[in-house]
Structure formats: C-alpha cells, structure tokens
C-alpha cells in the first residue's frame, strides 16, 4: 500500500451520542488503532454490530458497517465472511445482545470456527433501555436502576466461549485500550473464531462495577497509599493459554486450565488471552476441503452469467438423474 | 377399453419401501412414454405409521392426482382397511392372502375414529371385522381381488438367487407389488426392469435381485390374474420431447443453481429441508466456460472457474440464523437464499424486516404446510399467504411469487433472484407441501437463454461517480448497490431509519423521503414486471365463468376445466402468480367481464379472496376451500366447480383424501 493509513482513515464524522465516560469509547478507539496498526484496507473490512449502545459502533468507523438486529450479529457476520472469505470481519455487541437474546448464535458460532473476531461490550446492564440486568450481572447485585436485586446468576462468557469451541478466547478492559488494541490485533490475526470479552463500566446505569471499582479505589494499599487495581494481566503472571501442538491432549489440558482461570473474579480479575488453539481447521478450510476452489472463487466472487447475461451454471449432468429415458 | 388416464395407489408402513416402489413404478411408466403425476402422503413419523403414494398415469398432459383408485397395491392390512373403499368398480386390489384374517381392531396405527367408522360400515353390510370383510365389500362393489402370495414367491426368488434369509428377501416385497401392478395394467415390463436398474444404479447386486423378484411376481400375476383382469388400461405413446420425472424441492434446487444462488442456509424442517440437502449433495456442479471480457470485474475469477461452480450450504442453529446469515452473504454480493416452512418462516420475520429496511436482495423459499403452530407437519395447506404478505412490523416492500406447478417452480426460482436484485428487496417464493413432495413428468428444463438480471450492482465504485451513497434517493426508488469489500463503495446499514449513507437518522423529512423511496420500488416493480409473470390466463377466455386461484391448485383446476370443456361447461382460469405487488389493475380489468368469479384455495378463511377484495374491491361469488391437509384432487376440483355453477353456494368446503 503506497499511502500509510492513519487513525483518521478509520473515523467517520458521524456525531457520537454515547454518554460521557462510556467504556464504548475505549473499545471504539482500540478497534480503530488495531486496524490502523495493521494497515488494513478500510474497504476490505466489514464491522457488524447488534443492538444497543454498542450497536452504534460501526457508524463511527470508516469501514463497511452493518448494524444488525438484537442478538443476531454473528449469523450476519458469518454469512458475509463465508460468502467472501477475503473480507476482514469483525462483530461487536453488548453482553445482553450476545449472551442473552443471541446466546444460541454465540454457542453455535463456536462450533464452526469461522475466521472472525467477536468483541462483546460487557458492562452488566442493558444501557439503552435504561439499565436492566444483563446476563453477566452477578446475582444479588442491584445497580441503581434495578427495582430489586438481580435474581439470576451471572453466566461466565469466557467459559462458555471455550466450551463452545472458540479457538481464541480473551478478556480485556475498556479503559486499558492499548492492551485491548493488542488483543484485537491478535484476534484479527488468529485464523478462526476469536472472542474478546471486554469489561467496561456503564457510567450511567452500573454504579457497582464502576471505573473506580475496577481500579480498586475502594482498597488502598497501606504501604504505597495507592489503590490496588482489581484487573491484572495474565501475561504478567506467566500464564500461557496457547496450544503448542496439534495433539488433542494438549488442547484438553489448556482448556482445563483456562476454564479454571475464567472463574477468578472479585479481588483479582484476569485479562489477556485465556486460550488459543491454532490447530482447529477454520470453517472456510473445512468448506475448501469439499469445494476445492472455494477460497479463490467463493460465493460472492463467482461469475454467474456470461457477457449476454445468460446463466453459466450447467445442470445437464445433474438433470440426468431425473431424465426419463425412453426405451 | 383404454382410458386416457388411470390411477394406481401403493401403501404401507413408513420404512417399508412405499416411496421406492412408487419411484420405480413412476419411472417405468414414464419411460414407456406415459406422463405421470405422483402424490405422496406420510405421517410425521420415521417408521411404522401408514404412508401411501397415489400415481396417476396419462397419455396426454397430467397435472394432478385423482381420488378414484383403479388399482390398489398393498402388502399390509392397514392399506387395505384404509383405501379399499377408494377403488373403483372394475378396478382391483393386490393383497397378501396371509393377512386377510387380521382383525381391524388389532392395528394400533389406525385412528379410533377411522376404526369405528369402518366397523359401522361393515356392520351395515352384515359383515365381520376382519381384513377379509373389507375386501368383501370391495368385491361387492365390483372390485377384483388379486391375492399375491408374497412369502411363497419370495422363497422362489431366494432359490433362484441363492438367498435363504427371509429378512433380506422381504425387502423386495414392494417391488413384487409393483411388478404385479405393471402386469395387471398390461404395461411393457422391459421398462420396469430398466427403472429398477436406474433406481438401484449404485447397487448392481440389489438391482439384479429385484429384477428377479419382479419377473417372478409378474409371471405369477399373468398366470393367475389375466383371465380376470382390471378394466382400466392405458396405451403408452412415445413422448414427443425430453422429460424429467422430478419433485418440487429438486426442481427449485436446480433453479437456484441456474439462478446463480451460491449460498443457501437452512434449519431442518419438513418439507423444505429436502431442497437444501439436495443442494448440499450437489454443491459442486459444472459451469460453462465464459468468454472473459476485459471490463469484467470478475475476470480473474472467471479464469479460475475451471468449469466448476459451487454453492455453500450452511445448516444453521435456527431459522433466525438462517435468514440473517443468508442476508449477510447477500450483502457480500452472493446470490443467497434460505428455504423453510411455515414455523421456520415465523422465526424469520425479524430478519425479513431488516432485509426490507436495508434493501438486501435475499430469497426465501417457503414451502407451506398445515398450520397453525406445528399443525400438520407433513401435510398440505395454503395457509401462509396473508402472513407472508404482512410478516414483520412496520411497512417495507417485498415481492411474493407463487408457483403453480413443479415446472413453474424451476423457472420461478430464477425469477425470484432477478426480482430480488433488481428491486433490492426480499423475495418470498411461495410453494407448498403438495409441490414439494409430488412427482411429475415435466418438459426438460431449458435455461441457457434465460437472463440473469443483477440490477444496479457495482463491484467497485469509481471515485468519478462522487461519494457513494447506498440509499441514494432516485426516481425509481432503487439506488446503486455495492457489495462488502468493493473498493470505494463503503456503506453503512442499520435497522434504524437512516440517511442516504446508511447512518441512523430520526429526522422527519428524511424519514418520509426514505419511506417513500423504499415503497416506490413496488410501484417500479409493478410497472416493469410483464403481465405474463403476474397472472396466467388459462382455459376458455370467452367462457361465462372465471376461476381465480394461486399456487398448487393449478393442476387440479386445469385438469378439471379440461374435463368440463369436453362436457359443455366452460371456464376461464386466472392463475395469479405475483401476490406482491398485487396485479390490481390487471384483475380489475379482467374479472368483471365474467358472470361468475369462483375462488379456489386451500385454507379455511379464503385468504386470496380476502386479498382480492382488499386490493380490487372485487368479491368472488363462490369460494371453494379445503383445509384437511390433503391437496386438491382432479376429482374434487371437477365436482366442486360443477356444484358452484349449479347450486351457486357461496362457500363450498371439500375434504377428499385419506
């Protein structure tokens, strides 16, 4: 590419109407930074979103931006990617979107391992509808707009993603957007379905897991007189979730460790890559093993008519099965 | 005396080879030069419940089944008990003499009300409650009885081929029933052997065994039944053109391949899945070498095509994913579709609305079945029309086409994609269980001269054209459309109301213009789509009466009006194919010319009649309806049309079919 692309190439001039201090800003800028770092051609990128505040993300990014239905972001994204596997496809959505109404799609996408990156904005509430409990809100918590404490248990997105078959599973924190950017870069580079659970405060409706709470401002180290942050990076502890060989036994071991790690919460909250397995064939590779020229002429790139607009498909051979043979 | 058409029925428990028997019989008859129409009935069950196939043969055109049975082939008691009553005087029943002592009450798969009805009937005749008593009634009515000793004959086959295991031999029972039927109809047996070879193409040994079984059964039938044969025969004539013997789901699948559909999604559902499974089975197919033009944006791809095209078929987790995934593929520029039935379509409505809002060309092939809810999963109905026309909240344009028969279904599948891309909106191709599962001889599909119309599609957007606006306001309502990945063509989509770029806008002036732009596409479509694709006028246009109908009732109506024409009762028939945009003007001009307007459809409430009244202010004089889950037969179309004319009843409900 002759011209170096800057962050400005990935921005639109659409007015951003998120609340001041929203974690969405951190996620948006991390996506833009990752794309710019990777120098990806904006017209070869499609960003899909679900419904809610996070659903507006694509409108602020100068790539193909498809703001879909509540919970349905993944099947739209998968359809586009499978029709044209040379596209870079990202999906973003809220926790309610992906883990509540869209949970069935979330789980089943894991089984396929299509080469996309799925980022979940995880703030524990349904912001745009005024702060109801989302599937990741812990039981018994009562953010300010809940009339009663949350009656449901929270689900564990990391554990579900691993169990469902995602081959890249990570968590990040919206206010550490440099770290988030790096995770997004790794996720895009990963050949297969990458899932990133991004913890983010909702400054308007979630007054419990706030920026201050994540930063540990409620617990001051008596020696340093500084807050003890709850969020820490897995890589700083020597944790390694990367599967190093195609031996299924190794994947099983890494999965067990990652699952155990995914339940750590409260005083210490790990972020980083929990699990990555580069040895599972992507859905595109699985198709290509049946349709040899799939990757070079995928569905969206097949010429279906000639210069006179007549169809190119030739069904003479397959019609033979039905042909009435006269004696 | 030879008839112009004869009917044959075979029945048995599901999983005992009824379908393959019907397939062999139909193929054999077709290859002798006859035209074939086969209707398949089965329960929502894997093994054990009763299924049957009714095959009508004709030496001229045949488009529907008939209720009268001329020869009933059975190898179990239940088929006799259920269907012996349908056999015409002069017809016959092939049955296993070993089973005739079985009690009617001992068959668990017979519904209680069916059993009590039959017992009452037998009692009225002063008879007992065994299978033989049922056969006695048939005999009294002039039906001939043909006991075929299956087990003895199978043993003979075993001796010939060196097979002693009865469980293996008994798999050929169905073929013996077919062979005896062929002999009774006096149809040339070489076609039967050829059909067996064709059906068991992949298993030469099985084919050979079955041919032996067929020969032995046919010999037995000739030897024992020919001095007391049936009175129904038909003279095969060499066919004038190449024909296919095909069902509806395969015809649509072939249409999709020709149309350039390269991405199909589905969630398993009866009776739609057959289409997707067929497509997956044929995911790689031949493709013509095309002359590559320098300006072709797919020049490189064309070079690489190497004579092979392909379609990706994805089985999704539900129908919501099916329509949204197909929509995603359509956004990327593939011709994409999904196939479903009523319950699946219910789930698809939100995705339909989004595609309408974002002007995405996605095709939904909908095979209606008995509703509501899971309804009659394996049975027929035309109950989804009004739902399809109005599915989804808010207002958005959609194009809805209904195929009348299997041949039309192939060509309509192609038209569906052309409409979708030309008008950039979802298209619903409306079919039903009767079309899906019926088998019919049709003219071989001819497609090389058909046109693929992709509309205002751009694989790149030249900067000289100015900034790209996906929803640019235009006179015809249709904006230039780029695909994901097109250089210079970046756009945004949202289910929210949006501006020309696709960004959210709640501003009222833009809202009105955008709503008008989208809806205007229907007016454009209405103006552009030729009349012949909207309404087909059949029959005698100068007749005093006109039938208005849509979808799969076509076959029975055509066969019935042909019959009536020979008996002095003349009908015109307007088959409405385009349901949205509705051909209001055309029908307003056509229908008032007739003394009587008769609407025929397969639902309870007369959905098409309601639509007609809503769109044209024309109320049909007579409604002929059916909603018992079984398709219209020639016989009941014939009888109810006569009744409508003679008695002028406003609403006639008919319910033939077991």
Contacts between the chains, C-beta under 8 A, distances in Angstrom:
chain1	res1	chain2	res2	distance
A	12	B	503	7.8
A	14	B	503	5.3
A	42	B	490	6.5
A	43	B	485	6.7
A	43	B	486	6.6
A	43	B	487	5.2
A	43	B	488	6.6
A	43	B	489	6.8
A	43	B	490	5.6
A	44	B	485	5.5
A	46	B	331	7.8
A	46	B	332	7.7
A	46	B	484	4.6
A	46	B	485	7.4
A	48	B	328	7.6
A	51	B	495	7.6
A	56	B	504	7.2
A	58	B	492	6.3
A	59	B	492	5.8
A	59	B	494	7.3
A	59	B	503	5.3
A	59	B	504	6.5
A	62	B	490	6.6
A	63	B	490	6.5
A	64	B	484	4.8
A	64	B	485	7.4
A	64	B	490	5.6
A	64	B	491	6.6
A	64	B	492	7.7
A	65	B	490	7.9
A	65	B	491	7.8
A	65	B	492	4.3
A	65	B	493	7.3
A	65	B	502	7.6
A	66	B	328	7.7
A	66	B	331	6.5
A	66	B	484	7.8
A	66	B	492	7.4
A	66	B	493	4.6
A	67	B	492	7.0
A	67	B	493	6.2
A	67	B	494	3.8
A	67	B	495	6.8
A	67	B	496	7.2
A	67	B	504	7.7
A	68	B	324	6.9
A	68	B	354	6.7
A	68	B	493	7.6
A	68	B	495	7.0
A	69	B	324	6.8
A	69	B	350	5.7
A	69	B	351	6.9
A	69	B	354	5.4
A	69	B	495	6.0
A	72	B	320	6.3
A	72	B	321	7.5
A	72	B	324	4.6
A	72	B	350	7.6
A	72	B	351	7.1
A	74	B	321	7.9
A	75	B	316	6.6
A	75	B	320	7.3
A	75	B	321	3.9
A	75	B	322	7.9
A	75	B	324	4.1
A	75	B	325	4.2
A	75	B	328	6.7
A	76	B	324	4.9
A	76	B	325	7.0
A	76	B	327	6.2
A	76	B	328	4.0
A	76	B	331	7.7
A	77	B	328	6.3
A	78	B	314	7.9
A	78	B	325	5.7
A	78	B	328	6.5
A	79	B	263	7.2
A	79	B	265	7.3
A	79	B	324	6.9
A	79	B	325	3.7
A	79	B	326	6.1
A	79	B	327	6.4
A	79	B	328	2.6
A	79	B	329	4.1
A	79	B	330	7.7
A	79	B	331	7.6
A	79	B	332	7.4
A	79	B	336	7.1
A	80	B	328	4.1
A	80	B	329	6.5
A	80	B	331	5.6
A	80	B	332	4.4
A	80	B	484	5.5
A	81	B	328	7.8
A	81	B	332	7.9
A	82	B	263	7.0
A	82	B	312	5.9
A	82	B	314	6.8
A	82	B	325	7.8
A	82	B	329	6.5
A	83	B	262	7.6
A	83	B	263	5.3
A	83	B	312	7.6
A	83	B	328	7.1
A	83	B	329	3.7
A	83	B	330	7.8
A	83	B	332	3.8
A	83	B	333	7.0
A	83	B	334	4.1
A	83	B	336	6.9
A	84	B	332	4.3
A	84	B	333	6.9
A	84	B	334	7.5
A	84	B	483	7.9
A	84	B	484	6.7
A	84	B	485	5.6
A	86	B	485	7.0
A	87	B	332	6.7
A	87	B	484	5.9
A	87	B	485	5.1
A	104	B	317	5.3
A	104	B	318	6.2
A	104	B	321	7.7
A	105	B	317	6.4
A	105	B	320	7.8
A	105	B	321	5.7
A	107	B	317	7.7
A	108	B	316	7.5
A	108	B	317	3.7
A	108	B	321	7.2
A	287	B	312	6.0
A	290	B	283	6.7
A	290	B	284	7.8
A	291	B	283	6.0
A	291	B	284	5.7
A	291	B	310	4.4
A	291	B	312	7.2
A	292	B	284	7.9
A	292	B	308	7.8
A	293	B	304	6.4
A	293	B	305	7.5
A	293	B	306	6.7
A	293	B	308	6.4
A	293	B	310	7.1
A	294	B	310	6.5
A	294	B	312	7.3
A	296	B	301	7.3
A	296	B	304	5.2
A	297	B	301	4.7
A	297	B	304	5.6
A	297	B	305	6.1
A	297	B	310	7.9
A	298	B	312	7.6
A	298	B	334	7.8
A	299	B	262	3.6
A	299	B	263	4.4
A	299	B	310	7.8
A	299	B	311	7.2
A	299	B	312	5.5
A	299	B	329	6.2
A	299	B	332	7.7
A	299	B	334	3.7
A	299	B	335	7.9
A	299	B	336	7.4
A	300	B	262	7.5
A	300	B	329	7.1
A	300	B	332	4.3
A	300	B	333	4.0
A	300	B	334	4.3
A	300	B	483	6.5
A	300	B	484	7.9
A	300	B	485	7.6
A	301	B	298	6.3
A	301	B	301	4.8
A	301	B	333	7.6
A	302	B	260	7.5
A	302	B	262	5.4
A	302	B	298	7.6
A	302	B	301	6.6
A	302	B	305	7.2
A	302	B	309	6.0
A	302	B	310	7.4
A	302	B	334	7.7
A	303	B	290	6.0
A	303	B	296	7.2
A	303	B	298	4.5
A	303	B	301	6.0
A	303	B	302	4.8
A	303	B	305	6.7
A	304	B	259	7.8
A	304	B	260	2.9
A	304	B	262	7.1
A	304	B	309	7.8
A	304	B	335	6.6
A	304	B	452	5.8
A	305	B	260	6.7
A	305	B	290	8.0
A	305	B	451	7.9
A	305	B	452	3.8
A	305	B	454	7.7
A	306	B	288	7.1
A	306	B	290	4.4
A	306	B	291	6.5
A	307	B	290	7.3
A	307	B	291	5.9
A	307	B	293	5.5
A	307	B	296	7.7
A	309	B	451	4.8
A	309	B	452	5.3
A	309	B	453	6.9
A	310	B	448	5.9
A	310	B	449	6.3
A	310	B	450	6.7
A	310	B	451	6.8
A	310	B	452	7.1
A	311	B	258	4.9
A	311	B	259	7.1
A	311	B	260	6.4
A	311	B	414	7.7
A	311	B	447	6.0
A	311	B	448	7.3
A	311	B	450	6.0
A	311	B	452	5.5
A	312	B	260	7.8
A	312	B	287	5.0
A	312	B	288	4.8
A	312	B	290	5.4
A	312	B	305	7.8
A	312	B	309	6.8
A	313	B	257	5.0
A	313	B	258	5.0
A	313	B	260	6.9
A	313	B	285	6.3
A	313	B	286	7.5
A	313	B	287	5.7
A	313	B	288	7.6
A	313	B	309	5.4
A	314	B	285	7.1
A	314	B	286	3.9
A	314	B	287	5.9
A	314	B	288	5.2
A	315	B	254	5.4
A	315	B	257	5.8
A	315	B	258	6.1
A	315	B	285	6.6
A	315	B	286	7.5
A	315	B	445	7.3
A	315	B	447	7.3
A	316	B	286	7.2
A	317	B	285	7.5
A	317	B	286	5.6
A	318	B	254	7.0
A	318	B	257	7.7
A	318	B	282	5.4
A	318	B	285	6.0
A	319	B	244	6.4
A	319	B	254	6.8
A	319	B	444	6.8
A	319	B	445	6.7
A	322	B	244	4.1
A	322	B	245	5.8
A	322	B	246	4.4
A	322	B	250	6.8
A	323	B	242	6.9
A	323	B	243	7.7
A	323	B	244	6.0
A	323	B	444	7.0
A	324	B	27	7.3
A	324	B	30	4.4
A	324	B	31	5.5
A	324	B	239	7.2
A	324	B	242	7.6
A	324	B	243	4.5
A	324	B	244	6.6
A	324	B	245	5.4
A	324	B	441	6.3
A	325	B	31	5.5
A	325	B	194	7.0
A	325	B	198	7.3
A	326	B	31	6.2
A	326	B	33	6.8
A	326	B	238	6.7
A	326	B	239	6.3
A	327	B	31	6.1
A	327	B	32	7.0
A	327	B	188	7.5
A	327	B	190	6.3
A	327	B	191	6.0
A	327	B	194	7.1
